[in-house]
Amino acid sequence: MPESQNIEWKVSWRDEYLKWICGFANAKGGRIYIGKDDDGHVTGLSDYKKLMEDIPNKVLNHLGILCDVNLHEESGRHFIEIVVHPYDVPISYHGKYHFRSGSTKQELNGAALNEFLLRKAGKTWDDVVEPSATLQDIGETGIEAFKRGASNSRRLPSAADDSTQELLRNLRLLKGDDLKRAALLLFGKDVRAFFPTAYVKIGRFGSSDADLLFQDLVEGNAFQLADLTLELLQKKYLTAPVSYQGLHRIEGSEYPFEALREILLNAIVHRTYMTAPIQVSVYSDRLTVWNEGTLPDNLSIEDLKRKHPSLPKNPVLADVCFKGGLIEAWGRGTVKVMEECRRHGLPEPRIETIAGGISVTLFKDIYTEELLKEFHLNERQEDALLHWKGEGRIRSSRYKERFAVTDRTALRDLTELVEKGLLTKEGEKKATLYVYRS
């Protein structure tokens, strides 16, 4: 039985392990074995009789909870099993809250602690009343945009006839006559007056992350923020590729519009509104959207690539966005992004957890004459990438033959393409392939 999210092994008892018990109680429960080494082998305890009395008392006195403390014997050696049950209320140790995540114990602070305490109270951040807000802080622009979306999507057509107060009440955005945080995020006149990080920051970068060329801030309520951001991206940050059908000029987009909109909406609905804004980083070959906030414990990055349960961090906010026609309610947002990129012949987006948040990166088709110029390639390298693009791979022997160069020159050229991230090397010696990135 290996160590895991719910199991911990300790050779001997230390009072600091009360923090581990606290972490298990605040998570999904677990077991701590005292008298076992890191490989799970029984090392034995000489003071097991005293510990059988001390541990339950210390757990009760310091944590205020009860645990099952069991004595076991194996090959004449004694060890203790502490069974910790999950608790619905928050458990603290000397005023500090600990939480078991994966196979590690974390001390909760800041936004993580706030979210944890709300969850234990059966609340979410967006469902909390904002005491200083009044109906005067709600703007009609967002309200009217919602009514149009609710009518067009046929999810709440009756909203068209509601007054502002009736609509807020029907959307569960009021508690009594007090506004909830979600109401201000969705329809506030000045959202940042209440939540300073509720905006989007866009930056255009050059050759590296240190090379910031220009930047903008996009402010507005959550119901309109995605479209305002898209509008600025299209006007200032993205180049519209032009094609023609007969005499008709057709302007496209560097990235699928629906994919980018879906990513922004997901960031708005699922983010944590505590520390940092949504950040959109635009490069010559990719675009990344980052938002603060982690995935739910029972969802993984791989789960996002297929249909999965919808588990919004801000369920009140998500419900209104759904009724207003902005989002789906079936956990298909990221699947839709994947499908849109495939439909436009672009590489699969990269989804990862970075710096306490979720990052989604869209990639261009970089194997075009225009973009390859930015990598400062020699003529052979550029010609090769365009020539074998359809096959998706290059062999050294064919490279050597096409350009009438030596083995050494071919190897140097292809190695440089690998170092620049344009190809990846697979196999060894004669079986080596240089594969286009997907």
KOLDRENTI-520525 format. One record per residue (C-alpha): x, y, z. Coordinates in nm, 4 decimals. Example, Ala and Ser with C-alpha at 12.3 -4.5 7.8 and 13.67 -1.06 7.14 Angstrom:
REM KOLDRENTI-520525
+----------+----------+----------+
!        X !        Y !        Z !
+----------+----------+----------+
!   1.2300 !  -0.4500 !   0.7800 !
!   1.3670 !  -0.1060 !   0.7140 !
+----------+----------+----------+
This chain:
REM KOLDRENTI-520525
+----------+----------+----------+
!        X !        Y !        Z !
+----------+----------+----------+
!   0.0000 !   0.0000 !   0.0000 !
!   0.1962 !   0.3083 !  -0.1234 !
!   0.1740 !   0.6594 !   0.0176 !
!  -0.0986 !   0.8550 !  -0.1585 !
!  -0.3412 !   1.1412 !  -0.1143 !
!  -0.5061 !   0.9504 !   0.1714 !
!  -0.2112 !   0.7647 !   0.3267 !
!   0.0992 !   0.8858 !   0.5133 !
!   0.3780 !   0.6804 !   0.6778 !
!   0.5907 !   0.8024 !   0.9700 !
!   0.8678 !   0.6154 !   1.1523 !
!   0.7905 !   0.7816 !   1.4861 !
!   0.5384 !   1.0244 !   1.6332 !
!   0.5934 !   1.4014 !   1.6427 !
!   0.3396 !   1.6539 !   1.7588 !
!   0.3761 !   1.8393 !   1.4275 !
!   0.1895 !   1.5488 !   1.2674 !
!  -0.1229 !   1.7039 !   1.4141 !
!  -0.0978 !   1.9354 !   1.1105 !
!  -0.1242 !   1.6296 !   0.8832 !
!  -0.4311 !   1.5118 !   1.0741 !
!  -0.5784 !   1.8622 !   1.0351 !
!  -0.5078 !   1.8484 !   0.6603 !
!  -0.6799 !   1.5111 !   0.6221 !
!  -0.9827 !   1.6287 !   0.8229 !
!  -1.0214 !   1.9339 !   0.5984 !
!  -0.9911 !   1.7270 !   0.2795 !
!  -1.1245 !   1.3770 !   0.2171 !
!  -0.9932 !   1.2087 !   0.5291 !
!  -0.7045 !   0.9649 !   0.5378 !
!  -0.4779 !   0.7381 !   0.7415 !
!  -0.1443 !   0.8002 !   0.9096 !
!   0.0677 !   0.5012 !   1.0065 !
!   0.3187 !   0.5557 !   1.2864 !
!   0.5971 !   0.2975 !   1.2936 !
!   0.6436 !   0.2520 !   0.9179 !
!   0.9226 !   0.3818 !   0.6937 !
!   0.8859 !   0.5557 !   0.3572 !
!   0.8580 !   0.2195 !   0.1806 !
!   0.5766 !   0.1035 !   0.4072 !
!   0.7890 !  -0.1459 !   0.6000 !
!   0.7103 !  -0.1832 !   0.9691 !
!   0.9929 !  -0.0468 !   1.1842 !
!   0.8090 !  -0.0828 !   1.5144 !
!   0.7422 !   0.1433 !   1.8133 !
!   0.8856 !   0.0941 !   2.1616 !
!   0.6518 !   0.3506 !   2.3210 !
!   0.3313 !   0.2340 !   2.1559 !
!   0.1421 !   0.1995 !   2.4867 !
!   0.2051 !   0.5640 !   2.5782 !
!   0.1228 !   0.6816 !   2.2263 !
!  -0.2092 !   0.4968 !   2.2301 !
!  -0.3100 !   0.7256 !   2.5179 !
!  -0.1362 !   1.0465 !   2.4088 !
!  -0.2392 !   1.0691 !   2.0426 !
!  -0.6208 !   1.0634 !   2.0894 !
!  -0.5925 !   1.3236 !   2.3676 !
!  -0.3677 !   1.5524 !   2.1628 !
!  -0.5968 !   1.5296 !   1.8602 !
!  -0.8988 !   1.6218 !   2.0730 !
!  -0.7250 !   1.8991 !   2.2697 !
!  -0.5518 !   2.0691 !   1.9751 !
!  -0.7958 !   2.0023 !   1.6908 !
!  -1.1271 !   1.9409 !   1.8648 !
!  -1.2005 !   1.6261 !   1.6637 !
!  -1.2041 !   1.2521 !   1.7188 !
!  -0.9952 !   0.9989 !   1.5297 !
!  -0.9809 !   0.6205 !   1.5360 !
!  -0.6414 !   0.5185 !   1.6781 !
!  -0.5688 !   0.1489 !   1.6270 !
!  -0.2750 !  -0.0664 !   1.7363 !
!  -0.1417 !  -0.3307 !   1.4951 !
!   0.1358 !  -0.5886 !   1.5156 !
!   0.3417 !  -0.7452 !   1.2386 !
!   0.6280 !  -0.9887 !   1.2951 !
!   0.6471 !  -0.8894 !   1.6588 !
!   0.6662 !  -0.5171 !   1.5793 !
!   0.3922 !  -0.2725 !   1.6751 !
!   0.2659 !   0.0190 !   1.4686 !
!  -0.0250 !   0.2591 !   1.5060 !
!  -0.2935 !   0.3444 !   1.2529 !
!  -0.4667 !   0.6841 !   1.2857 !
!  -0.7888 !   0.6963 !   1.0846 !
!  -0.8955 !   1.0562 !   1.0136 !
!  -1.2511 !   1.1184 !   0.8969 !
!  -1.3422 !   1.4137 !   0.6710 !
!  -1.5218 !   1.6997 !   0.8469 !
!  -1.7879 !   1.9295 !   0.7028 !
!  -1.6689 !   2.2198 !   0.9193 !
!  -1.3223 !   2.3794 !   0.8900 !
!  -1.0647 !   2.2380 !   1.1327 !
!  -0.7706 !   2.4518 !   1.2509 !
!  -0.4489 !   2.3781 !   1.4346 !
!  -0.3362 !   2.6712 !   1.6518 !
!  -0.5345 !   2.9095 !   1.4302 !
!  -0.3893 !   2.7749 !   1.1034 !
!  -0.5812 !   2.5775 !   0.8443 !
!  -0.4097 !   2.2863 !   0.6715 !
!  -0.5298 !   2.0908 !   0.3707 !
!  -0.4230 !   1.7644 !   0.2099 !
!  -0.3760 !   1.8046 !  -0.1649 !
!  -0.2251 !   1.5158 !  -0.3586 !
!   0.0456 !   1.3663 !  -0.1386 !
!   0.1408 !   1.6948 !   0.0278 !
!   0.0079 !   1.9050 !   0.3135 !
!  -0.0560 !   2.2725 !   0.2485 !
!  -0.1129 !   2.5593 !   0.4886 !
!  -0.3959 !   2.7669 !   0.3452 !
!  -0.3589 !   3.1439 !   0.3149 !
!  -0.5096 !   3.4327 !   0.1214 !
!  -0.7458 !   3.3454 !  -0.1636 !
!  -0.7103 !   2.9699 !  -0.1062 !
!  -0.8132 !   3.0065 !   0.2586 !
!  -1.1055 !   3.2322 !   0.1701 !
!  -1.2322 !   2.9857 !  -0.0887 !
!  -1.1878 !   2.6931 !   0.1526 !
!  -1.3860 !   2.8614 !   0.4317 !
!  -1.6661 !   2.9560 !   0.1927 !
!  -1.6847 !   2.6013 !   0.0584 !
!  -1.7048 !   2.4563 !   0.4085 !
!  -1.9903 !   2.6982 !   0.4795 !
!  -2.1711 !   2.5747 !   0.1685 !
!  -2.1122 !   2.9031 !  -0.0154 !
!  -1.9134 !   3.0185 !  -0.3155 !
!  -1.7359 !   3.3511 !  -0.3588 !
!  -1.9868 !   3.4865 !  -0.6101 !
!  -2.2858 !   3.4005 !  -0.3867 !
!  -2.1746 !   3.6320 !  -0.1041 !
!  -2.3541 !   3.9640 !  -0.0458 !
!  -2.1582 !   4.2828 !  -0.1168 !
!  -2.2774 !   4.5054 !   0.1714 !
!  -2.1688 !   4.8411 !   0.0294 !
!  -2.3462 !   4.7964 !  -0.3066 !
!  -2.6903 !   4.9308 !  -0.4041 !
!  -2.9106 !   4.9093 !  -0.7129 !
!  -2.7558 !   5.2394 !  -0.8249 !
!  -2.4365 !   5.0418 !  -0.8959 !
!  -2.6128 !   4.8279 !  -1.1590 !
!  -2.5891 !   4.9479 !  -1.5197 !
!  -2.8630 !   4.9120 !  -1.7784 !
!  -2.6172 !   4.8301 !  -2.0595 !
!  -2.5352 !   4.4896 !  -1.9152 !
!  -2.8976 !   4.4245 !  -1.8232 !
!  -3.0161 !   4.4930 !  -2.1789 !
!  -2.7373 !   4.2764 !  -2.3246 !
!  -2.8491 !   3.9922 !  -2.0997 !
!  -3.2141 !   4.0293 !  -2.2030 !
!  -3.1187 !   4.0116 !  -2.5709 !
!  -2.9050 !   3.7040 !  -2.5129 !
!  -3.1710 !   3.5329 !  -2.3010 !
!  -3.4326 !   3.5991 !  -2.5692 !
!  -3.2163 !   3.4914 !  -2.8647 !
!  -3.1080 !   3.1712 !  -2.6911 !
!  -3.4667 !   3.1078 !  -2.5690 !
!  -3.3310 !   3.0149 !  -2.2280 !
!  -3.5177 !   3.2895 !  -2.0407 !
!  -3.7406 !   3.4774 !  -2.2880 !
!  -3.9616 !   3.6104 !  -2.0076 !
!  -3.6691 !   3.8286 !  -1.8889 !
!  -3.7528 !   4.0862 !  -2.1550 !
!  -4.0489 !   4.2156 !  -1.9544 !
!  -3.8773 !   4.2197 !  -1.6112 !
!  -3.7676 !   4.5347 !  -1.4330 !
!  -3.4036 !   4.5419 !  -1.3206 !
!  -3.4920 !   4.4459 !  -0.9648 !
!  -3.7279 !   4.1688 !  -1.0782 !
!  -3.4611 !   4.0301 !  -1.3102 !
!  -3.1930 !   4.0309 !  -1.0394 !
!  -3.4307 !   3.8541 !  -0.8027 !
!  -3.5310 !   3.5936 !  -1.0628 !
!  -3.1635 !   3.5284 !  -1.1350 !
!  -3.0954 !   3.4760 !  -0.7617 !
!  -2.8611 !   3.7739 !  -0.7565 !
!  -3.0291 !   3.9303 !  -0.4552 !
!  -3.0452 !   3.8187 !  -0.0948 !
!  -3.3377 !   4.0111 !   0.0421 !
!  -3.2693 !   4.3531 !  -0.1101 !
!  -2.8901 !   4.3162 !  -0.0985 !
!  -2.6791 !   4.2570 !  -0.4092 !
!  -2.4566 !   3.9523 !  -0.4355 !
!  -2.1063 !   3.9763 !  -0.5770 !
!  -2.2184 !   3.7989 !  -0.8953 !
!  -2.4694 !   4.0789 !  -0.9658 !
!  -2.1937 !   4.3401 !  -0.9606 !
!  -1.9591 !   4.1288 !  -1.1728 !
!  -2.2295 !   4.0719 !  -1.4328 !
!  -2.4015 !   4.4088 !  -1.4488 !
!  -2.2021 !   4.6597 !  -1.2439 !
!  -2.1392 !   5.0100 !  -1.3791 !
!  -1.7892 !   5.0135 !  -1.2276 !
!  -1.6946 !   4.6560 !  -1.1432 !
!  -1.3397 !   4.7424 !  -1.0383 !
!  -1.4682 !   4.9768 !  -0.7675 !
!  -1.5658 !   4.6582 !  -0.5834 !
!  -1.3262 !   4.4002 !  -0.7317 !
!  -0.9998 !   4.5665 !  -0.8415 !
!  -0.8703 !   4.2655 !  -1.0398 !
!  -1.1901 !   4.2159 !  -1.2438 !
!  -1.0420 !   4.3148 !  -1.5798 !
!  -0.8390 !   4.1725 !  -1.8683 !
!  -0.4771 !   4.2653 !  -1.9373 !
!  -0.3510 !   4.2171 !  -2.2936 !
!   0.0151 !   4.2288 !  -2.3953 !
!   0.1935 !   4.1918 !  -2.7299 !
!   0.5348 !   4.0315 !  -2.6914 !
!   0.8298 !   4.0171 !  -2.9271 !
!   1.1109 !   3.7636 !  -2.9252 !
!   1.0773 !   3.6782 !  -2.5540 !
!   0.8558 !   3.7297 !  -2.2483 !
!   1.0835 !   4.0172 !  -2.1481 !
!   1.0174 !   4.1924 !  -2.4802 !
!   0.6809 !   4.3637 !  -2.4148 !
!   0.5968 !   4.5736 !  -2.7192 !
!   0.2652 !   4.7264 !  -2.6057 !
!  -0.0266 !   4.6500 !  -2.3738 !
!  -0.3864 !   4.7416 !  -2.2900 !
!  -0.6441 !   4.6944 !  -2.0154 !
!  -1.0030 !   4.5954 !  -2.0904 !
!  -1.2626 !   4.6859 !  -1.8289 !
!  -1.6321 !   4.6120 !  -1.8124 !
!  -1.8892 !   4.3841 !  -1.6591 !
!  -1.8522 !   4.0071 !  -1.6925 !
!  -2.1444 !   3.9790 !  -1.9343 !
!  -1.9687 !   4.1952 !  -2.1929 !
!  -1.6005 !   4.1551 !  -2.1071 !
!  -1.5275 !   3.8696 !  -2.3498 !
!  -1.6702 !   4.0562 !  -2.6488 !
!  -1.4920 !   4.3800 !  -2.5535 !
!  -1.1650 !   4.1880 !  -2.5295 !
!  -1.2215 !   4.0163 !  -2.8640 !
!  -1.2973 !   4.3487 !  -3.0287 !
!  -0.9681 !   4.4994 !  -2.9105 !
!  -0.7713 !   4.1876 !  -3.0047 !
!  -0.9122 !   4.1951 !  -3.3589 !
!  -0.8503 !   4.5676 !  -3.4037 !
!  -0.5022 !   4.5990 !  -3.2572 !
!  -0.3344 !   4.2657 !  -3.1824 !
!  -0.4316 !   4.0145 !  -3.4501 !
!  -0.3767 !   4.0309 !  -3.8236 !
!  -0.6704 !   3.9291 !  -4.0404 !
!  -0.5526 !   3.7052 !  -4.3255 !
!  -0.7115 !   3.8045 !  -4.6567 !
!  -0.8369 !   3.5670 !  -4.9265 !
!  -1.0546 !   3.6096 !  -5.2350 !
!  -1.3503 !   3.4232 !  -5.3791 !
!  -1.3727 !   3.5607 !  -5.7299 !
!  -1.3845 !   3.9372 !  -5.6855 !
!  -1.4958 !   3.9185 !  -5.3222 !
!  -1.2412 !   3.9992 !  -5.0527 !
!  -1.2739 !   3.7763 !  -4.7449 !
!  -1.1025 !   3.8630 !  -4.4176 !
!  -1.0336 !   3.5744 !  -4.1832 !
!  -0.8800 !   3.5510 !  -3.8373 !
!  -0.5480 !   3.4258 !  -3.7102 !
!  -0.7334 !   3.2114 !  -3.4559 !
!  -1.0855 !   3.0640 !  -3.4639 !
!  -1.3166 !   3.3324 !  -3.3279 !
!  -1.5415 !   3.0851 !  -3.1448 !
!  -1.2441 !   2.9103 !  -2.9812 !
!  -1.0970 !   3.2355 !  -2.8532 !
!  -1.4345 !   3.3580 !  -2.7274 !
!  -1.4957 !   3.0280 !  -2.5471 !
!  -1.1561 !   3.0477 !  -2.3756 !
!  -1.2239 !   3.4030 !  -2.2556 !
!  -1.5709 !   3.3120 !  -2.1271 !
!  -1.4310 !   3.0110 !  -1.9420 !
!  -1.1684 !   3.2333 !  -1.7818 !
!  -1.4333 !   3.4843 !  -1.6685 !
!  -1.6627 !   3.2183 !  -1.5211 !
!  -1.4029 !   2.9903 !  -1.3607 !
!  -1.1433 !   3.2376 !  -1.2347 !
!  -1.0690 !   3.3457 !  -0.8792 !
!  -1.1451 !   3.7171 !  -0.8306 !
!  -0.8888 !   3.7840 !  -0.5590 !
!  -0.5355 !   3.8572 !  -0.6743 !
!  -0.4686 !   3.8848 !  -1.0482 !
!  -0.6620 !   3.9802 !  -1.3655 !
!  -0.7105 !   3.7613 !  -1.6692 !
!  -0.3967 !   3.7915 !  -1.8808 !
!  -0.3830 !   3.7542 !  -2.2600 !
!  -0.0322 !   3.7226 !  -2.4036 !
!  -0.0012 !   3.7587 !  -2.7822 !
!   0.3084 !   3.6344 !  -2.9691 !
!   0.3885 !   3.5975 !  -3.3361 !
!   0.3085 !   3.2247 !  -3.3325 !
!   0.0670 !   3.1768 !  -3.0397 !
!  -0.1797 !   3.3358 !  -2.8010 !
!  -0.2137 !   3.2440 !  -2.4325 !
!  -0.5007 !   3.3187 !  -2.1936 !
!  -0.4279 !   3.2762 !  -1.8214 !
!  -0.6665 !   3.3095 !  -1.5299 !
!  -0.6093 !   3.2655 !  -1.1583 !
!  -0.7741 !   2.9582 !  -1.0054 !
!  -0.7172 !   2.5844 !  -0.9970 !
!  -0.9135 !   2.2906 !  -1.1322 !
!  -1.1610 !   2.1109 !  -0.9055 !
!  -1.0001 !   1.8161 !  -0.7255 !
!  -1.1863 !   1.5597 !  -0.9357 !
!  -1.0981 !   1.7121 !  -1.2745 !
!  -0.7678 !   1.6745 !  -1.4604 !
!  -0.6229 !   1.8464 !  -1.7677 !
!  -0.6998 !   1.5328 !  -1.9701 !
!  -1.0633 !   1.5446 !  -1.8543 !
!  -1.0954 !   1.8896 !  -2.0118 !
!  -1.0192 !   1.7419 !  -2.3542 !
!  -1.3399 !   1.5378 !  -2.3527 !
!  -1.6971 !   1.5901 !  -2.2329 !
!  -1.6867 !   1.6286 !  -1.8548 !
!  -1.9115 !   1.7427 !  -1.5696 !
!  -1.9636 !   2.1175 !  -1.5493 !
!  -1.8101 !   2.2268 !  -1.2165 !
!  -1.7884 !   2.6073 !  -1.2239 !
!  -1.5925 !   2.7837 !  -0.9528 !
!  -1.8549 !   3.0600 !  -0.9597 !
!  -2.1871 !   2.8750 !  -1.0100 !
!  -2.4134 !   3.1808 !  -0.9700 !
!  -2.2119 !   3.3688 !  -1.2319 !
!  -2.2117 !   3.0623 !  -1.4594 !
!  -2.5879 !   3.0141 !  -1.4293 !
!  -2.6602 !   3.3696 !  -1.5428 !
!  -2.4105 !   3.3414 !  -1.8303 !
!  -2.5849 !   3.0220 !  -1.9384 !
!  -2.9324 !   3.1776 !  -1.9243 !
!  -2.7985 !   3.4756 !  -2.1178 !
!  -2.6773 !   3.2492 !  -2.3979 !
!  -2.3051 !   3.3021 !  -2.3403 !
!  -2.1988 !   2.9518 !  -2.2338 !
!  -2.3108 !   2.5890 !  -2.2351 !
!  -2.3848 !   2.3949 !  -1.9179 !
!  -2.2501 !   2.0565 !  -2.0160 !
!  -1.8735 !   2.0793 !  -1.9698 !
!  -1.8144 !   2.1131 !  -2.3447 !
!  -1.6344 !   2.4484 !  -2.3514 !
!  -1.2823 !   2.3124 !  -2.3864 !
!  -1.4046 !   2.0366 !  -2.6203 !
!  -1.5514 !   2.3066 !  -2.8442 !
!  -1.2144 !   2.4866 !  -2.8451 !
!  -1.0381 !   2.1651 !  -2.9542 !
!  -1.2938 !   2.1036 !  -3.2295 !
!  -1.2655 !   2.4594 !  -3.3630 !
!  -0.8857 !   2.4372 !  -3.3833 !
!  -0.9042 !   2.1038 !  -3.5669 !
!  -1.1638 !   2.2446 !  -3.8065 !
!  -0.9291 !   2.5339 !  -3.8909 !
!  -0.6280 !   2.3049 !  -3.9342 !
!  -0.4446 !   2.4396 !  -3.6276 !
!  -0.2443 !   2.2409 !  -3.3698 !
!  -0.4178 !   2.1175 !  -3.0549 !
!  -0.4320 !   2.3894 !  -2.7864 !
!  -0.2091 !   2.3425 !  -2.4842 !
!  -0.3844 !   2.3492 !  -2.1455 !
!  -0.1690 !   2.3588 !  -1.8328 !
!  -0.1607 !   2.4738 !  -1.4723 !
!   0.0852 !   2.7606 !  -1.4182 !
!   0.1479 !   2.9904 !  -1.1202 !
!  -0.1743 !   2.9091 !  -0.9389 !
!  -0.3875 !   2.9384 !  -1.2493 !
!  -0.5016 !   2.7764 !  -1.5732 !
!  -0.3330 !   2.8615 !  -1.9017 !
!  -0.4735 !   2.7866 !  -2.2498 !
!  -0.2498 !   2.8437 !  -2.5523 !
!  -0.3665 !   2.8584 !  -2.9141 !
!  -0.1021 !   2.7981 !  -3.1803 !
!  -0.0898 !   2.9288 !  -3.5342 !
!   0.0185 !   2.7323 !  -3.8355 !
!   0.3747 !   2.8643 !  -3.8139 !
!   0.4930 !   2.6838 !  -4.1255 !
!   0.4202 !   2.9744 !  -4.3579 !
!   0.6670 !   3.1981 !  -4.5396 !
!   0.5601 !   3.5005 !  -4.3362 !
!   0.6107 !   3.3441 !  -3.9927 !
!   0.9214 !   3.1416 !  -4.0800 !
!   1.0969 !   3.4710 !  -4.1601 !
!   1.0873 !   3.5541 !  -3.7885 !
!   1.3077 !   3.2519 !  -3.7046 !
!   1.6012 !   3.3807 !  -3.9182 !
!   1.6474 !   3.0539 !  -4.1082 !
!   1.8762 !   2.9957 !  -4.3999 !
!   1.7223 !   2.9359 !  -4.7434 !
!   1.7603 !   2.5564 !  -4.7213 !
!   1.5840 !   2.5353 !  -4.3841 !
!   1.2917 !   2.7538 !  -4.4918 !
!   1.2514 !   2.5688 !  -4.8211 !
!   1.2612 !   2.2297 !  -4.6446 !
!   0.9940 !   2.3221 !  -4.3899 !
!   0.7588 !   2.4424 !  -4.6642 !
!   0.8383 !   2.1509 !  -4.8987 !
!   0.7785 !   1.8660 !  -4.6517 !
!   0.5011 !   2.0387 !  -4.4549 !
!   0.2363 !   1.8071 !  -4.6002 !
!   0.4244 !   1.4963 !  -4.4856 !
!   0.4877 !   1.6333 !  -4.1376 !
!   0.8393 !   1.4915 !  -4.1164 !
!   1.1867 !   1.5222 !  -4.2696 !
!   1.4574 !   1.2581 !  -4.3144 !
!   1.8212 !   1.3637 !  -4.3099 !
!   1.8942 !   1.1604 !  -4.6249 !
!   1.6235 !   1.3392 !  -4.8235 !
!   1.7397 !   1.6775 !  -4.6930 !
!   2.0949 !   1.5992 !  -4.8026 !
!   1.9741 !   1.4861 !  -5.1460 !
!   1.7434 !   1.7843 !  -5.2100 !
!   2.0063 !   2.0467 !  -5.1296 !
!   2.3205 !   1.8555 !  -5.2367 !
!   2.4922 !   1.9076 !  -4.9005 !
!   2.7117 !   1.6901 !  -4.6804 !
!   2.5872 !   1.4783 !  -4.3911 !
!   2.7439 !   1.7272 !  -4.1530 !
!   2.5637 !   2.0262 !  -4.3063 !
!   2.2294 !   1.8463 !  -4.3145 !
!   2.2686 !   1.7459 !  -3.9495 !
!   2.3615 !   2.1014 !  -3.8495 !
!   2.0634 !   2.2528 !  -4.0332 !
!   1.8144 !   2.0053 !  -3.8861 !
!   1.9584 !   2.0343 !  -3.5358 !
!   1.9109 !   2.4121 !  -3.5510 !
!   1.5466 !   2.3593 !  -3.6468 !
!   1.5057 !   2.1366 !  -3.3411 !
!   1.6710 !   2.3968 !  -3.1171 !
!   1.4359 !   2.6666 !  -3.2523 !
!   1.1360 !   2.4477 !  -3.1631 !
!   1.0260 !   2.3993 !  -3.5247 !
!   1.0970 !   2.0252 !  -3.5328 !
!   1.1379 !   1.7463 !  -3.2803 !
!   1.3864 !   1.4622 !  -3.3178 !
!   1.2599 !   1.1054 !  -3.3018 !
!   1.4668 !   0.7869 !  -3.3264 !
!   1.8409 !   0.7354 !  -3.3647 !
!   2.0975 !   0.7069 !  -3.6462 !
!   1.9449 !   0.5986 !  -3.9804 !
!   1.5968 !   0.5733 !  -3.8292 !
!   1.5998 !   0.9373 !  -3.7168 !
!   1.3009 !   1.1473 !  -3.8149 !
!   1.2591 !   1.5222 !  -3.7719 !
!   0.8906 !   1.5741 !  -3.7000 !
!   0.6853 !   1.8935 !  -3.7323 !
!   0.5310 !   2.0108 !  -3.4081 !
!   0.1583 !   1.9442 !  -3.3799 !
+----------+----------+----------+
